Structures are given as C-alpha cells and as structure tokens.
Amino acid sequence: MSFDPATFQPTHFLWKFEDGVATITLNRPERKNPLTFESYEELRATFHQLDRNYGVKAIVLRGAGGNFCSGGDVHEIIGPLTEMDVDGLLKFTRMTGDLVRAMRACPQPIIAAVEGVCAGAGAIMAMASDIRFGQPGCKTAFLFSRVGLSGADMGACAILPRLIGHGRAAELLFTGRSMTSDEGLAWGFYNRVVEDVMAEAFALADQLAKGPTIAHAMTKRQLDAEWHVSIDQALEMEAEAQARCMETRDFKRAYEAFANKQTPVFQGD
C-alpha cells in the first residue's frame, strides 16, 4: 500500500505534514493522551510506512492539551490484559516492542516535544525518539513497577541506560518514580528544557528537513548499529556509510556552494 504523507488521515492520532516535517499529535487530551490497542497498531504501521518514504524529512512527536502521553489506557489496555492468555499477552508485548523498532528503523530524525505528563509507554516513545525537548516541570515516569510489571518493557532496559547511565536507569525502572525536568536535562535524557517546547522542536525539525536527507538517515542508522560492534568494526561501517554519502548530489551541491561562498541548498538526493 502506498503512503502519501500529504493525504494521510490516521484514525487514532492527528497528522500534519508541511515543508518536509510531519507532526504526530497524540490526541486524547481529556485523559492525558493514553494509548489504546488501536493507536499502538496505527503508530507502529505509520512508522513502518515512513521507513519507505523519503518525502518526510523530520518528525515531531507531541501530545495535545499540555501533556505528552500518560501511557497505556488503564481501562482499554491494562484491564483487558489481565484477562488474556499467554499467547495474547506475548502478541501484545511484541507489538508494542515493534513500535519502538519501527521508530528506530525509520530514517527520519524524530523529535519528542514533551509537556506535562510523560509516563509508561509515553516515556518509552520519548526515549525511542532521537532528540527530546522538555518543558520545565514535565514529569517522565517509567512506572511499570507500579502496576506490577517489570521495567523491561519496550526496550527500556537496553536504551534508557545508554541515555542516562545504568544506575539512574535502574532507579527509575525499579521505583517507577517521576524524573523531573531538571533531572532529565542534567542526566542527558532531555537535550534542552525550554518554556516554548513546541517552537524549539519545530525550529529544529525545520532545520533538519532542510539538511541532507540521505546523510541524516545514515547518521541515525549508524547511531543504533554501532552500539553492538567494536571500534574497528564501527570504523569500517562508517567508511562505507560516508562513501555512500559522498556519492550523493547533495554532497556535490555542498562543495559547489562552499566554493562559490554560498549556503548549500540540499534536495535530499
């Protein structure tokens, strides 16, 4: 099925596409934007589609109504899960993990703009983004232990320690307590904490959308791929990736622009 970002109309969240930037807005503000089985599925499918669409250059992920996301809906997800058999439970946990996999696999940089509550699966989606901006006072909680579940959820035990360190991640995952915006900034979870978090996110998204698309995709891919390899292997992987970028027209445009003392205008090819 073809995916046209200009005409895409999702059912379970809001979508806006303009000047190469896609905005995904979780839109259940009366409940602080919790996820349902259906919204998980549609988000996963959307990020899978974005893996094959280079018309989208950057993505802003946000929530409506002053909150990011309160996690899985207590009544629409947590309750039904208590009635499922093990096959149904495993199908669900694999599906939620696949959302993170799809976010990491899509070539576009994802910027999470976090306001208010960012909890459970919402905290995971922020974690799985490439860049995170927080508003002062926002609270980020990996609260799985508070509902009797492990912190090993949707890649948290793999990704969170790489962002904030093992000890800090362990504390948050064991206790389920909220990480303050000040802690998130000091620990490296948030790139910036600013009052107008949306303006900051869209300004960066616009900057990235005007950049070299193929090169950005390579950077994102290698940031993940090089977690698992030796320095020697990483050097070879980066040599191959950079050689590929040197074949692009954007690389030649940049050289010609700099040679003529002009600003390069990248076109993504």
C-alpha positions in Angstrom: 0.0 0.0 0.0 1.4 3.4 -1.0 1.8 6.1 1.7 1.3 9.7 0.8 2.1 12.0 3.7 0.2 14.9 2.1 -3.1 13.0 2.2 -2.6 10.6 5.1 -5.5 10.7 7.6 -5.0 8.4 10.6 -7.8 7.4 12.9 -6.2 7.4 16.3 -3.9 10.5 16.3 -3.5 13.7 14.4 -1.2 14.1 11.5 0.2 17.3 9.8 2.7 17.4 7.0 4.3 20.6 5.8 7.6 21.5 4.2 9.0 18.1 4.8 8.1 18.0 8.5 5.5 15.5 9.8 3.8 16.2 13.1 2.2 13.3 15.1 -0.1 14.5 17.8 -1.5 12.1 20.4 -5.0 13.5 20.7 -6.9 12.3 23.8 -6.3 15.4 25.9 -9.1 14.7 28.3 -7.2 11.6 29.5 -3.7 13.0 29.0 -3.3 11.2 25.7 -3.2 7.5 26.7 -2.6 4.8 24.1 -5.1 2.1 23.1 -4.5 -1.2 21.3 -5.7 0.6 18.1 -3.4 3.6 18.5 -0.4 1.3 19.2 -1.1 -0.5 16.0 -1.6 2.6 13.9 1.5 4.3 15.2 3.5 1.2 14.5 2.1 0.9 11.0 2.8 4.6 10.4 6.5 4.4 11.4 6.9 1.3 9.2 5.5 3.3 6.3 7.8 6.2 7.0 10.7 3.7 6.6 9.9 3.8 2.9 9.0 7.4 2.4 11.8 10.0 2.0 9.3 12.8 1.3 9.1 13.2 5.1 12.4 14.7 6.3 11.8 15.0 10.1 9.1 14.1 12.6 7.8 16.0 15.6 6.0 13.8 18.2 3.8 15.6 20.7 0.7 15.4 22.7 -2.4 17.6 22.8 -3.6 19.7 25.7 -0.4 20.3 27.6 0.6 16.6 28.2 2.7 14.2 26.2 1.2 10.8 26.9 0.1 9.0 30.1 0.9 5.5 28.8 -1.4 2.6 28.1 -5.1 3.3 28.8 -5.9 1.7 32.2 -9.4 0.7 31.1 -8.8 0.0 27.4 -5.4 -1.8 27.7 -4.5 -2.7 31.3 -7.9 -4.2 32.2 -8.2 -6.4 29.1 -4.6 -7.6 29.5 -5.5 -9.2 32.9 -7.9 -11.4 31.0 -5.6 -12.6 28.2 -3.8 -15.9 27.9 -0.1 -16.1 27.5 -0.3 -16.1 23.7 -2.4 -13.0 23.7 -0.1 -11.3 26.1 3.0 -12.1 24.1 1.4 -10.9 20.9 0.7 -7.6 22.7 4.2 -7.1 24.1 5.8 -8.0 20.8 3.6 -5.5 19.1 4.5 -2.7 21.5 8.2 -3.5 21.1 7.7 -3.4 17.4 6.6 0.2 17.7 10.0 1.1 19.2 11.7 -1.0 16.5 9.8 0.9 13.8 10.7 4.3 15.3 14.4 3.4 15.4 14.3 1.9 11.9 12.6 4.9 10.1 15.2 7.1 8.5 13.8 10.4 9.7 15.1 12.1 12.9 12.2 12.1 15.5 12.0 15.0 17.9 9.8 14.4 21.0 8.3 17.6 22.4 7.3 16.8 25.9 4.9 18.7 28.1 3.3 17.8 31.4 2.8 14.0 31.9 5.2 11.6 30.0 4.6 8.2 31.6 4.7 4.5 30.8 4.6 3.9 27.1 4.7 7.7 26.6 8.1 7.8 28.3 9.1 4.9 26.1 8.1 6.8 22.9 10.1 9.8 24.1 13.0 7.5 24.9 12.8 5.9 21.4 12.9 9.3 19.7 16.3 10.7 18.5 16.0 14.1 20.3 14.0 15.1 23.3 12.9 18.6 24.4 11.1 19.0 27.7 9.1 21.8 29.2 10.0 23.0 32.7 8.0 20.9 35.2 7.3 18.0 32.9 7.4 14.6 34.6 8.8 11.5 33.0 8.0 8.1 34.6 8.7 4.6 33.6 6.1 3.4 36.0 5.7 -0.2 35.1 6.7 -1.5 38.6 3.7 0.5 40.0 1.3 -1.8 38.1 3.2 -5.0 39.0 5.3 -5.2 35.8 9.0 -5.3 35.0 11.0 -2.3 33.9 12.0 -4.5 31.0 9.4 -3.0 28.7 9.6 -1.9 25.0 13.5 -1.8 25.1 13.8 0.3 28.3 16.5 -1.9 29.8 18.6 -1.6 26.6 18.0 2.1 25.6 17.5 4.0 28.9 20.9 3.1 30.4 22.6 4.3 27.3 20.9 7.7 27.6 21.2 8.4 31.4 23.5 5.7 32.8 22.9 2.3 34.4 22.4 3.4 37.9 19.9 6.2 37.1 18.0 4.0 34.7 17.9 1.2 37.4 16.4 3.6 40.0 13.7 4.8 37.6 12.8 1.4 36.4 12.8 -0.2 39.9 10.8 2.6 41.6 8.6 3.9 38.8 9.2 7.4 40.3 9.0 10.5 38.1 12.2 12.0 36.7 11.9 15.8 37.0 12.7 18.1 34.0 15.8 19.3 35.8 17.0 15.7 36.4 16.1 14.8 32.8 18.3 17.7 31.5 21.2 17.0 33.9 21.2 13.3 33.1 21.1 13.7 29.3 17.5 12.4 28.7 16.5 15.9 27.5 18.6 17.8 25.0 17.0 21.0 26.2 14.4 22.2 28.7 12.6 25.3 27.4 9.4 27.1 28.0 8.2 27.0 24.4 9.0 23.4 23.7 6.9 23.3 20.6 8.7 26.3 19.0 12.0 24.7 19.8 11.0 21.3 18.4 9.6 22.8 15.1 12.6 25.1 14.7 15.0 22.1 14.8 12.7 20.0 12.7 12.7 22.7 10.0 16.5 22.9 10.2 16.8 19.1 9.8 14.3 19.0 7.0 16.4 21.4 5.0 19.5 19.3 5.6 21.0 16.4 3.6 18.3 13.7 3.9 20.4 10.7 3.0 23.2 11.8 5.3 20.8 12.2 8.2 19.4 8.8 7.6 22.9 7.3 7.6 23.7 9.1 10.9 20.5 7.7 12.5 21.2 4.2 11.3 24.8 4.2 12.5 24.0 5.6 15.9 22.0 2.4 16.5 24.1 0.0 14.6 27.3 0.9 16.3 26.0 0.1 19.8 26.8 -3.6 19.1 30.2 -3.6 17.4 33.9 -3.0 18.2 35.6 0.3 17.3 37.3 -1.5 14.4 34.0 -2.7 13.0 32.5 0.8 13.5 35.3 2.4 11.6 34.6 0.1 8.6 30.9 0.7 8.8 31.3 4.4 8.9 33.8 4.3 6.0 31.1 2.6 3.9 28.4 4.9 5.1 30.4 8.0 4.4 31.5 6.8 1.0 27.8 6.3 0.1 27.1 9.9 1.2 29.9 11.1 -1.0 28.1 9.7 -4.0 25.1 11.9 -3.4 24.2 15.0 -5.4 23.8 16.9 -2.1 27.5 16.4 -1.4 28.4 17.8 -4.7 25.9 20.7 -4.2 27.6 21.5 -0.9 31.0 21.6 -2.4 29.9 23.9 -5.3 28.1 26.2 -2.8 31.0 26.5 -0.5 33.4 27.0 -3.4 31.2 29.9 -4.5 30.8 31.2 -0.9 27.1 30.4 -0.9 24.9 28.4 1.5 24.2 24.9 0.2 20.5 24.1 -0.7 20.1 20.4 -0.1 17.5 18.5 -2.1 17.7 15.0 -0.5 19.3 13.1 -3.4 
